[in-house]
């Protein structure tokens, strides 16, 4: 009988919160450089607490590697920063064309960075002492992603299932565990049904609202005893309701179906993530977000009572007016702002980030897992520039 392996995640939110808070505290005296050590500690936490068939993953990357990779990326971006400065001295037309071109270039580079960063993480991930790695071309992935996004935008989103299937196939068909290659067996049909149901439902309701809002419809509706404003309001609420809950529906279906199309030889991954579990995570996150923001507003009100209020009374605030509140208060205000941003990040990571990882892990099983026992080690650690570029473009993962 074929072996069926389970996946579990044993990490706690409190442990992750401690890693993040400790990292943010040390970022102040190190001017943000400790961030690379924080990211490394966070990845080791996720990897070490993810068990596959009783054996945990291992992350072998180091903070120095992340720092060096970021410095490489910074050297690449310095000429681009100079180009931005040059554009700021040109005519408005040149400024528009220049920034549009730069935005397209950065979007293209983000695809390159995503693929290279994925290779960085895979080659530093081990299971049972065997390394994952990735083949394929980062430039090829970047071109594929750029062209698919152009097609998807040109078709008003209709091509999204084709884009998702193509990009997933390229990533996983170039993913390896030792000498065993992964494969992606899905296609655009894998997610087409849930996507197009939601798509045409929302588009249909939006078109209905536009038609009802036309001036000539008011008399026709009035003749039937129907208020156009009331009908438009109901349709708008229905559209907003469907759009909100469809996010959890689509995320659960996409995650479950796309990951369940991944296999490594005869070993096949099966994942089931429930939409209602995602909803309750976001619900809890929303409540905690409200609590944290209100708490900081109360603290700020007590600390800066009589300082900020006079400034806000004048809409035109000059620099000398800000400096009049005192350097001590300015420093306190800055620290309070940084504490708020750090708290929001910790809240997001511990509830939504960890929560999603846990749902995927606990909803995953590996069919025919015994076929993975004969795999031999292969591959080596990839260069550092890809992860650094992804970090600079803020498209890195975990």
N, C-alpha and C positions, 0 to 999 in steps of 0.2 A: 504493500500500500504506500502511495506517495506521501511524503512528509509534508505537513502543513505548519509553517512557522508563523508565530505571532510577533507583533511589534508592540512595544510599550514605551511610555515615557514616565519617568519617576521623579523628575525635577519639581521643585516647589516654587511658587511665586515669591515667597519670602526670600529664598536663597538668591534668586535672580535679582530681586529688588536690592538686596544687600550689595551685590556685585556692581550694579548700576550706580547706586548712591555713592559707594566708596569711590568709584571711578570719577564721578562728577566732582566730588570734593577735591580729589587730587588734580583735576584739570585746572583749577584756579592757580595754584602755585607753579604748575608746569606750563602755563599758557596754552593749554589744550593738547599738549603732546601726549599726555597720559591716555588720551582717547584710544590710541592703538593698543595699549595694554588692556583697556576696558573691553574693546571689541574681541580681543583674543580670549580673555577670560569668559566673556559671554558665549563665544562659540564653543569653548571647551565644556562649558556648563551644558549647552544643548546636546552636543555630541555624546558626552559621557553619561547623560541620563536617558539616552535613546537606546533601548535594548532590542536587538533583532535576533530572535531565536535564542534568547538567553545571553547573548554576547553584545556588549556595548560598542558603539562607534568610538573612534579615537581621532582627535584633531591634533595634528602635529605642527601647525603653523605657529609662528612666533610674532611678537609685537614688532621686533626689529624689521622683519620682512615687510610688514604693513607700512612701517615708517619709511623704509627705503623705497618701496613702491610708490608711496605718495610723493616723495621727493622727485622721483622720475617723472611722475605725472605733472608736478608743478613746473618742471623744466619745459615740458611740452606746452603748458598753458601760458607761460610767460609771453611768448610772441603774440598769442591771441589777446592777452590783456593789453599789449601795446597797440594792437589793431583796434581794439575798442576805444582806446584813448584817442587814436588818430581819427576814428569816425566821429567822435564827439566834437571835433573841430571843423567838420565838413558841413555842407548844406543839408537842409532837412531831407531832401530827396535821397541824397547819398547815404544819409543816416538810416533811412527806412530800408533801402535796399541792402545796405551793409549789415544791419542787425538781422534782417530776414535771412540773408545768406549765412550769417554766423549761427543763427538758431538752427537752421537746417544742418549745418556742419556738426554742431554739438549733438543734435539728435542722432545723426549718423554715427558719430563717435560713441554715443552711449550704447548702441548695439554692439559695436566692437568691444567696448569695455565690459558689457554684461557677459559676453561669451568668454572673454579672457579671465574675468573674475570667477566665473563658474569653474573654469579649468584650474584656477589657483586653489579653490576650495576643495574640489574633487581630489586633486593630487596630494592634498594634505589631510585626506580622510581615509582612515583604515578601518577594516572590519575583519576580525580574526587574523590580524597581522598582514592582510593583503590590501594593497592600495587601489583606490579608484583613480581613473584618469580619463582624459578626454582628447579625442582626435578632432579632425576637421579644421576649417579655416575661420578665424575670427572675422576677417574681411569679408568672406563669403556670407557669413551669418549677418553681418552688418548690412550688406547690400540687399540680402533677402528680406530682412526686417524693414529696411527703408522703403523698398518697393511695395511690400505688402501693405504697409501703413498708408502709402499713397493711394493704392487701389481701394483700400477700405474707406479712406476719406472720400474718394471720388464716388463711391457707391453708397455713401451715407450710412456706412456700417454694415451693409448687406454681405460684404465679403469677409466679415470677421471670422466665422467658423473656418473658412479656407486658410486664413492667415494663421490662426491659432494652431491648426493641425500641421501646417507646413513648418512652423517654427519649432513645435514640440518634436516633430519627426527629425528635424536636423539636429536638435540638441541630443536626443536620446539615441539616435542611430550612431552618434559619435561618442557615446558614453561607454566606458569599460569598467569592469571589476576584474582586476588581474588580467588574465588572457581571455575573459569572457565578455563578448560585446552585447550591449543592450540593444533592444529594438522597440520601436513604437508602431503598434499595429492599428492605431486609430486613423480616422480620416475626418473630413469636414462633417460627415454624418454623425460622428460621435457626439457632438454637442449641438447639431443643427436644430433638432426638435425643440428643446427648451429655449434656445436663443431666439428662434424665429417666432415662437409663440408669444414671448414677452415683447419682442420687437414690434410685431404687427399689431399687437393689442395696444401698446402705447402709441404707436403711430396713428392707429385708427381713432383712438380717443382724442389725440391732438388735432387731427384733421376735422373731427366732429366739432370740437370747440371753435376752430377757425371758421367753419361754415356757419355755425350758429351765431357767431359774433358779427357776421356780415349784416349791414343795415337792412337789406331787403328781407331778412329772416324775421325781424322783429314783428312786422305786421302779420306774417303768416302764423307765427307762434301765438301772438295775441288773439288771433281769430279762433284759435283752438283752446284758448284759456290757459296758455302756458307762459310763465314769466321767463324771458330769455336770460335774465340775470341769475335766477334761481337754477335754471337748467345748466347754465355755464358753470355755476359754482359747484353743482353736484358732479359734473363731468371732470372739473379740475381736481376736486378732492379724490375722485376715483382714480384719476391718472397719477396723482401724487402717491396715493396708497399703493397702487400696483407697482410704481417705480421703486418705492422704498422696500417693499417686501420681496420684489423680484431680485434685488441685489443678493439676498441670502439664498434664494432659490437657485439663481444662476451660479453663485460661488460654490454651493454644495454640489450641484450637478457637474459643473466643469471640473472641479477638483476630483470628484469620485470617478467620473468617466475617463478623463484624460490620464490620470495616474493608473487606472485599471487597464489601460492599453499599453502599459510598459512591461516588458519581459526581458529576461536574460537567459537565452537558450530556452529550456523547458520550464524554468522557474518563472512564474508569472505573479505580478503584484496585483492585488485586489484591494480597493479602498472604498469605504463608504463613510461619507460625512453628511450628517443630517442638517437640514436648513434651520430647524428650530434650535439646534444647539448653537449654531452661529448667531442666531437672533438673540438668544439669552445672554451670550457673551457681550454683544454690542449693547444690549439693554443695561447690563451691569456696568459696562464701561461708561455709558452715558450718565448713570447715576453718580458714579465715583468722580467723573469729570466735573459735574455740577458741584459736588461737595468740595472738591479741591479748589475750584475757581472761587466759590463763595468764601471759603476759608481764607484765601489769600487776599480777597477784597476786604474782608473784615480786618485782617492784620495790617494791610496797607492803610486802611482808614484810621486805625489807632496810631500807627507810627507816624503818618504824614498828615495828621489832622491839622489844619491851619497852614499847611505848606503848599500842597498841591492845589487845593481848592481855589486860592486866589489866582493861581496861574491859569486854571481852566476857565475862570471867569472872563479872561481876555483871550479872544480868539487869535490875535496876532501876538505870539510869544516870541520875544527876541532872546538872543543868547545871554545877554547881560541879566535879563530877568531870571533865566534859569539858574545862572551862577549865584544869584542873590540868596538862594535857599541854602547855600553852604555846601562846601565840599563833603562834609561828613554825611549830610542828607543825600547828596548826589550818589555817594558811594553806597549808602544803605539802599537807595532806590535801585541802583544797578544790581546789587546782590539779591535783592528781593525779586527782581525780574528774572535773573538767572536761575534762582531757586524755583520760580514758577515754571520756567521752560523745562528745567530738569525734571520737575515733578510730573509735568504732562507727558514727557517722554517715558519716564518710568511707568506711569500709569498705562500708556499705550502698549509698551513692550510686555509688561507683566500680565495684562489682561487679554489683549488681542493677539500680540505676537506669540507668546507662550501658549495661549489658548488654542490658536489655530494649529500650531505644531503638535500639541497634545491630541487634538481631535483627529488629525491625519494619522498620527502614530497609533492611537488606540483603535482607529477604524481600519487599519491595514493588516493584511495577512499575505503570506507568500506561499503560493501553491507550488508543489514539487521542489521544496527548498532543499531536499537532499541532493539535487543536482548541482548545488553550489559548493559541495564539499571537495570536488576534484579540481577546483580552479587553482591555477598556479600564479604566483606573483609576477607582476609586470608593471611597467610604467615608472616614471620618476617625477619629482617635484617640478612644476612649471616655473617660468620666470616671474618676476615680481610686478612688472609694469602694468599688467592687466588689472589686478586688484587695486593698485593705486589710482589708475584712471577711473575705475568705477567709483572709488571713494570720492575723488574730486568732483565727479559728475553726480554724485548722490544717487547712484543706481545699484549700489551693492546690496547683497542679501545677507541677513543675519550676521 
